[in-house]
Amino acid sequence: MNQDASIAPNLAPDRAGLLSVRRFFLISAFFAAAGRNAYYIGAVWMLAASGNNAGSIALFLALGSTSEFLSSAPAGYLVDRVDRQRLCMVGDCVRIAILLMTSAALVLQEPDAVLYGSVILFAVADRLYLTASSAMVPSIARSESLVAFNSLAYFAMQSGNMLAAIATGWLLSAKPGTACFLFAAGPFAISLLSMFRTALRYRILPVDRCRPAQVPRETSEGEETSRVPSCLVLSYVLIYVMGMLISALISKYVLEDLQGTSLEFGMLEFYWAAGAIISMLILTFRRFSKVDGRVTPIIVLLAGVAMTAFYPTRNLDVASALMALLGAGYNLSRVLIDVEIQRLVSSTKLGRAKGWVHLACMGFSLLVYAGLSVSGDALTSSAVFLAFGSGMIAVIVAGYGFHLVKNRASSHRSMPL
């Protein structure tokens, strides 16, 4: 039986057409990630270099998180009912417009007010694109290739992040701050054209006419599910907030702890992306096609250890190695969790499931950013990394302990008298 037809019968009729769709999808993911990273690196560095405390950067990211928090569920609802390529193209168009307006406004206004306003709109458009593009994956990849194709998608995104880190670091040191936002508009335009080519070749509708060939472990035969296990959600929240903290505080860490420059800041972002790329290449190997979300808590635990190691580190090479490890752990966790959700949830409910999971991430992120905004410079960046990393370790260890106690209690109850 044709596996493509059994998974998504609305695929392009020939194999070459499907390969072309995947190629344009990956190109779009690459350039969209480059534009996104250029925007956030440029904005965070401008706020850090302007002399504001860490609370101002936390406020900037908290505003973006609030926008994502409020838009996650509606975006998921739209993704399950509207053509997904068109939603991606709308997201790209809106982000281009925001970047052009931000560049123009920075000439006339202080960066704080401009960036606070732009991130609110940017985050909404970004969430729409990310939710729609993620929900497209099961329709253009075989079920047995979900790990490999998700890894390729994350490889494309992290390659775009790496390009943006190097280019933006150079632009910030050589040109006015507005240059990085004009630069970011270009990748979004290429992403828009790539997704347009995808839409011309293949129309992806949020319809699940046939169940995937691979039946999830948690469901019985013929049974569908829209519920994501709580352990996956918790792991996703921890690893997501870890990444948000790195984005919020790594610039201050470079300035205060390493006494570095924007080039060194860009270098650390480069190593984060490099670690992610290497880990994604490993997952594309066939022997890892059966890997699932059960290994995610171990990765989160190791990421927590790496976070705590920032506290005593005052060396750029050691910090670069830690960033590479965290980039690898962050993306490995997200890929494995995404694949698990795609295996568990039918295509008609995938957008809403992703939206609610992201809602949980944003809710916890807002609490963390609220604490950073209140504390200001009372805590150094490395101290925050130490505290959160220790919390990650404690949560995972407690989770394993609870699971062990629960299993022992169940085995005692099942023993014959």
Secondary structure, 3 states (H helix, E strand, C coil): CCHHHHHCCCCCCCHHHHHHHHHHHHHHHHHHHHHHHHHHHHHHHHHHHCCCCHHHHHHHHHHHHHHHHHHHHHHHHHHCCCCHHHHHHHHHHHHHHHHHHHHHHHHHCCHHHHHHHHHHHHHHHHHHHHHHHHHHHHHHCCHHHHHHHHHHHHHHHHHHHHHHHHHHHHHHHHCCCHHHHHHHHHHHHHHHHHHHHHHHHCCCCCCCCCCCCCCCCCCCCCCCECCCCHHHHHHHHHHHHHHHHHHHHHHHHHHHHCCCCHHHHHHHHHHHHHHHHHHHHHHCCHHHCCCCHHHHHHHHHHHHHHHHCCCCCCCHHHHHHHHHHHHHHHHHHHHHHHHHHHHHECHHHHHHHHHHHHHHHHHHHHHHHHHHHHHCCCCCHHHHHHHHHHHHHHHHHHHHHHHHHHHHHHHHHHCCC
